[in-house]
């Protein structure tokens, strides 16, 4: 049963689609969050190599280079192949972490560290495919889908933090318990990635409401959906999309979209400049209390996850572009706040600040991604979603680089 506008009702898959989007969001970040949450193990194995900072730079450098290229070519890319390839790389990469540790017997050799960096680079490559591919795809669907996907990104952090604390507790008194817990944790992350790959391949494209939005986007000239339409059994629509004359497709250029949404782009960039200049490097190396760094990471991830669902509640949604900008600029006060808290205050204040960092990060991110695509057709929304991801990852990379400034004057620099 459908409504007069032709949009499938909830009975035909809207709520199921939201759940699937949320799970796919978890899968798009669980591999990287797994790396972050076992950093305490890598600090034990590679104590002199600043793993939380170096691995983050490797990941983000690769992700930024490739997502910029993919965003430039997004209109001609096969979105289905892009996402399947990305989730496949995530699955293979997490499994390779287990192989590396078993093969090296948990040694801290230079060779093992180089291979670890290469695996992390693989995650960055996968992120460039999945992040822009999924966000661009969901941007021309209903806002609840992009909110669910972004919520899944937050859940990935909370889930990995919770699982890490559990696996550490299981092997707390066991010989070499930190390593055993890390391996069990990575094994669970591998299974999650595999589940997301299968879910995208066999379930998502066939949901009625997803087929509706992709068919609509195809009529508007989004050639990137052709393979997904064919996979959903809509071969006729897929053929029509592929045969469409590009000269008749009405869409704004990327330059026009960038000009119209420059405030959203800059705000996303600044959100992650602040967040990644503090998280996770500062929490591991500058609090002076490494033993509770996993708890700080868990607090950040928990509040980031909760806040990503807040814009779904109408009375909590922030839709003013001006106030979003004000909130983004106000977050820069967190930098001196963390500095003085680490130097003079107790652990309670550090937990509070870390929680607020996560809450504001998730809430503002979802507010922007939910609001920006409104009013655009399918091809434009896809392009805009990719551009937003470019600025988001650019902010992450800039924040990671600025995070090294915390080490000035530190003996470990």
Residue, then its C-alpha position, 0 to 999 in steps of 0.5 A: x500500500x502506498x500514499x497518493x504521492x507514491x511514497x511507500x508507507x512504513x509497512x513497506x520498509x521505512x522503519x526497516x530501512x532506517x534500521x539497515x541504514x543505522x547498521x550500515x553506519x556502524x559498519x562504515x566506522x567500526x573498523x577504524x573505531x576498533x583501531x582507536x579502542x585497542x590503542x592501549x594495546x598498541x601503546x604496549x607493543x609500540x611504546x615509542x611510535x605514538x600509535x594513536x597519532x601516527x595511525x590516525x594521520x595515515x588513515x586520514x591522509x589516504x581517506x582525504x586523497x581518495x575521497x576528493x577524487x571520488x567526489x569529483x567523479x561521483x556522477x559517473x561512479x557505480x554507487x553499488x560497486x563503490x559501497x560493496x568494494x568499501x565494505x569488502x575492504x573493511x572486512x579484509x582489513x580487520x581480518x588482516x589485523x588478526x593475521x598480523x598479530x598472530x604472525x608477529x606474535x605481538x612483537x613491537x618490531x619496525x616491520x610489524x608497525x609498517x604493516x600495521x600502517x599499511x592496513x590502516x591505510x587500507x581502512x582509509x581507502x575503504x572509508x573514501x569509498x563508503x563514506x561518500x558513497x553512502x552519504x551521497x546515496x542517502x542524501x536524496x532519500x528522506x532525512x531519517x535515513x541520513x540521520x540513521x546512518x550518521x547515528x550508526x557512526x556514533x553507535x560504532x564508537x559506543x559499541x566498540x568502546x563497550x566491547x573493548x571494556x568487556x573484552x579487557x575485563x574477561x582477560x583482566x587476570x589472564x597472562x598476556x590478557x591485553x593482547x588476548x582481549x584485543x584479538x577477541x575484539x578485532x575478531x568481533x569487529x571482523x564479523x560485524x563488517x562481514x554482516x554489513x557487507x552481506x546486508x548491503x548486497x542482499x537486503x538494502x537495495x530490495x527494500x520498497x522505499x529504497x527502490x522508490x527513492x532510487x527510481x525517483x533519483x534515476x528519473x532526475x538524472x542520477x546515473x549512479x543508481x543504475x546498478x542498484x536499480x538492476x540489483x533490485x529487479x528494476x532492470x527497465x528503469x536501470x536501462x532508462x537511466x543508463x540511456x538518458x541523454x546527459x545534455x538534458x539532465x538539469x543539475x547545478x554544478x559542484x561549484x554552485x553547490x559549494x557556493x550555496x552551502x559554503x557555511x555548512x562545509x566550513x562548519x563541518x570542517x571546523x567541528x572536526x578540527x576541534x574534535x580530532x585535535x583532542x580525540x584521541x591523541x590528547x586523551x591517551x598522551x596528555x592527560x597524564x593518566x593513561x590508565x583511564x584513557x579507554x574510559x574517556x574514549x568510551x564517554x566520548x563515543x557514548x555521548x556522540x552516539x546519543x547526540x546523533x539521534x537528538x535531531x530526529x526529535x523535532x523539538x530538539x532539532x537545530x535548523x538555523x544556519x546562523x546558530x549552527x555557526x555560533x555553536x561551531x565557533x563556541x566549541x573552540x573554547x574546548x581547547x583551552x578548557x582541556x589544557x587547563x583541566x589536564x593540568x589543574x583539575x581532577x578526573x571528574x572534570x576531564x570526564x565532563x569535558x570529554x562527554x560534552x566534546x562527544x555530545x556537541x560533535x554528533x549533534x552538530x554533524x547530524x544537524x548539518x547533514x540532515x539540513x543541507x540536501x533539502x530542496x535539491x534533486x537526486x543528482x545534486x543531493x548526491x554531489x552535495x553529500x560527497x562534498x560534505x564528506x570531503x570537508x568533514x574528512x578534511x577537518x579530521x585530517x587538519x585536527x589530527x595534524x594540529x593534535x601534534x602541537x600538544x606534544x610541544x615541550x613533552x619529553x616524548x616528542 
